[in-house]
Amino acid sequence: MTVTTEFTAKVRRPLLGPAAGAGIAAIALAVAFNVPFSILGAIFDYPNVLRRPAGEALDLFAAGGPLLIVVWHSFMLTALFLAVLAPALAVTPQRIAARPALAVGAALAGSLAGLAQAIGLSRWVFAIPALARVHSDPASSAAARLSAEQSFDVLNAWGGVAIGEHLGQLLTAAFVFQVALMQGAEGKRIAGSLGLLTGGLIVVGSGEGLAIALGRSGEVFGLTTIAGFMGLTLWFVATGIGMIRAKIATK
């Protein structure tokens, strides 16, 4: 009877618990983020296109057609995925018991970061396509094209630089920093150290928006941002592997 009971308990035990599921989702997010980013680089010269004159960027966008809009939409969804996933990565029963402020703070920062980035990216799906159609239409007047270019610049400055990039990056860094501190305290030195480095790079990179607002070149900050998000990809993978291994070790 005892053997049968133990066997039944093992069969009923889920193969993946919440922590391991969140770990797999973290790795999936790392992959999902880089797929549309790479496609945008290939078909839209992103992010270099943001440094081109507004008219060139709008015409290039119009040439991308519906596929480009779909890719931007998928990129936006990866940001929303972070908003949902962040609490699962930050909050565990152990962390709530040991470091409740860091756990809750990380969950809130991560969710807000994903939301801010999704709002910024949504302009490429719901606002810029109309501007690109007007600008690329041979029947449009010079005044209409100029208006489209000015609207494009405003959308990029507010929705892109201010909300999606500056606020989104600062909140992302706050999320990564807090989780990394908890990882370090738990003995996960690789993920913790990588997270602190990644968060630092993203914070420095967020200075690009302020530099642009001050009329300065933000190119150096932009390169730092790219390095920071490369680090973020590695950190998500390291975090996911750590959560999966922890689940296996407890079996």
C-alpha positions in Angstrom: 0.0 0.0 0.0 2.8 2.4 0.9 4.6 1.7 -2.4 1.4 2.3 -4.4 0.7 5.6 -2.5 4.2 6.9 -3.2 4.0 5.9 -6.9 0.6 7.7 -7.2 2.0 10.8 -5.6 4.9 10.9 -8.0 2.6 10.4 -11.0 0.3 13.2 -9.8 3.2 15.6 -9.1 3.4 18.2 -11.8 6.4 18.0 -14.1 6.8 21.7 -14.0 6.0 24.0 -11.1 5.4 27.7 -11.3 9.1 28.6 -10.8 10.2 26.3 -13.6 7.4 27.5 -15.9 8.5 31.1 -15.2 12.0 30.1 -16.0 11.0 28.6 -19.4 9.0 31.7 -20.1 12.0 33.9 -19.3 14.1 32.0 -21.9 11.2 32.3 -24.4 11.0 36.0 -23.8 14.7 36.4 -24.5 14.2 34.6 -27.8 10.9 36.3 -28.7 12.5 39.8 -28.1 15.4 39.2 -30.5 13.4 37.7 -33.4 11.4 40.8 -34.3 14.3 43.0 -33.4 16.5 41.2 -35.9 13.8 41.3 -38.6 13.4 45.0 -38.1 17.1 45.5 -38.5 17.0 43.5 -41.8 14.0 45.1 -43.4 13.8 48.5 -41.8 17.4 49.4 -40.7 16.2 49.6 -37.1 17.4 51.2 -34.9 19.6 53.3 -37.2 16.5 54.4 -39.1 15.6 56.6 -36.1 18.6 58.8 -36.9 17.5 59.4 -40.5 15.4 62.4 -41.6 11.7 61.9 -40.9 10.9 61.8 -44.6 13.3 59.0 -45.3 12.1 57.0 -42.4 8.4 57.4 -43.4 9.1 56.4 -47.0 11.1 53.4 -45.8 8.2 52.4 -43.5 5.7 52.7 -46.3 7.9 50.4 -48.5 7.8 47.8 -45.7 4.1 47.2 -46.2 1.8 45.1 -44.0 4.7 42.8 -43.0 6.5 45.6 -41.3 3.4 46.5 -39.2 3.0 42.9 -38.2 6.6 42.7 -37.0 6.2 45.9 -35.0 3.1 44.5 -33.5 4.9 41.3 -32.4 7.7 43.4 -31.0 5.1 45.3 -28.9 3.6 42.0 -27.7 7.0 41.0 -26.3 7.0 44.1 -24.1 3.5 43.2 -22.8 4.8 39.7 -22.2 7.4 41.3 -19.8 4.6 43.1 -18.0 2.9 39.8 -17.3 6.1 37.8 -16.6 7.9 40.2 -14.3 5.9 39.4 -11.2 6.5 35.6 -11.7 10.2 36.2 -11.9 10.4 38.6 -9.0 7.9 37.1 -6.4 8.3 33.7 -4.8 7.2 32.5 -1.4 10.9 32.5 -0.2 11.5 36.1 -1.5 8.3 37.4 0.0 9.3 36.0 3.3 12.9 37.2 3.2 12.9 40.4 1.1 9.3 41.5 0.6 10.2 45.1 -0.4 12.6 44.0 -3.2 10.2 41.3 -4.5 7.2 43.6 -4.7 9.3 46.5 -6.0 10.8 44.3 -8.7 7.3 43.0 -9.8 5.9 46.5 -10.0 8.9 48.0 -11.8 9.0 45.1 -14.3 5.3 45.3 -15.1 5.4 49.1 -15.5 8.6 48.7 -17.7 6.8 46.3 -20.1 3.7 48.6 -20.2 5.8 51.7 -20.9 7.7 50.0 -23.7 4.6 48.6 -25.2 3.0 52.1 -25.3 6.1 53.5 -27.0 6.2 50.7 -29.6 2.5 50.9 -30.3 3.0 54.1 -32.3 4.6 52.0 -35.0 1.4 50.0 -35.3 -1.4 52.4 -34.8 -0.1 55.9 -35.7 2.9 55.9 -38.0 1.4 53.8 -40.8 -1.1 56.5 -41.5 1.6 59.1 -41.6 3.7 56.9 -43.9 0.8 56.5 -46.3 0.3 60.3 -46.5 4.0 61.0 -47.0 4.5 58.3 -49.7 1.3 59.2 -51.6 2.2 61.1 -54.9 -1.1 63.0 -54.6 -0.1 64.5 -51.2 0.8 68.1 -51.1 4.1 69.4 -49.8 2.2 70.8 -46.8 0.7 67.4 -46.1 4.1 65.7 -46.3 5.7 68.3 -44.0 2.9 67.8 -41.5 3.4 64.1 -41.6 7.2 64.6 -40.9 6.5 66.9 -38.0 4.0 64.5 -36.5 6.5 61.7 -36.9 9.1 63.7 -35.0 6.7 64.5 -32.2 5.5 60.9 -31.9 9.1 59.7 -31.7 10.1 62.3 -29.2 7.2 61.6 -26.8 6.0 58.1 -27.4 9.4 56.7 -28.3 12.2 58.6 -26.6 10.3 59.8 -23.5 7.9 56.9 -22.7 9.2 53.8 -24.4 12.9 54.4 -24.2 13.7 56.7 -21.2 11.0 55.7 -18.8 10.9 52.2 -20.1 14.6 51.7 -19.8 14.8 53.2 -16.3 12.0 50.9 -15.1 13.6 47.9 -16.8 16.8 48.7 -15.0 15.0 49.0 -11.6 13.4 45.6 -12.2 16.6 43.9 -13.2 18.6 45.5 -10.3 16.1 44.4 -7.7 15.9 40.8 -8.9 19.7 40.7 -9.3 20.1 41.7 -5.7 17.8 38.9 -4.6 19.7 36.5 -6.8 23.0 37.5 -5.3 21.6 37.0 -1.8 20.4 33.5 -2.8 23.9 32.5 -4.0 23.1 32.8 -7.7 26.2 34.8 -8.4 26.3 34.6 -12.2 22.8 35.7 -12.8 23.1 38.3 -10.0 26.3 39.8 -11.3 25.1 39.8 -14.9 21.9 41.5 -13.8 23.7 44.3 -12.0 26.0 44.9 -15.0 23.0 44.8 -17.4 21.0 47.2 -15.2 23.9 49.7 -15.1 24.3 49.7 -18.9 20.6 50.3 -19.4 20.6 53.2 -16.9 23.5 54.8 -18.7 21.9 54.2 -22.1 18.7 55.9 -20.9 20.7 59.2 -21.0 20.3 59.2 -24.8 16.9 60.8 -24.5 18.1 63.5 -22.2 21.1 64.2 -24.5 18.7 64.6 -27.4 16.5 66.9 -25.4 19.5 69.1 -24.7 20.4 69.2 -28.3 23.4 66.9 -28.0 24.3 63.7 -29.8 23.1 60.6 -28.0 25.0 58.1 -30.2 27.3 56.9 -27.4 24.3 56.3 -25.1 22.6 54.4 -27.9 25.5 52.0 -28.2 25.4 51.5 -24.4 21.7 50.7 -24.7 22.3 48.1 -27.3 25.0 46.5 -25.0 22.5 46.7 -22.1 19.8 44.9 -24.0 22.2 42.2 -25.2 23.1 41.7 -21.5 19.3 41.7 -20.7 18.9 38.8 -23.1 21.7 36.8 -21.4 20.3 37.7 -18.0 16.8 36.3 -18.9 18.4 33.1 -20.1 20.6 32.8 -17.0 17.6 33.5 -14.8 15.4 31.0 -16.6 18.1 28.3 -16.4 18.6 28.9 -12.7 14.9 28.6 -12.0 14.6 25.4 -14.0 17.6 23.9 -12.3 16.3 24.8 -8.9 13.1 22.9 -9.7 15.0 19.9 -10.8 17.2 19.9 -7.7 14.2 19.9 -5.4 12.8 16.7 -7.0 
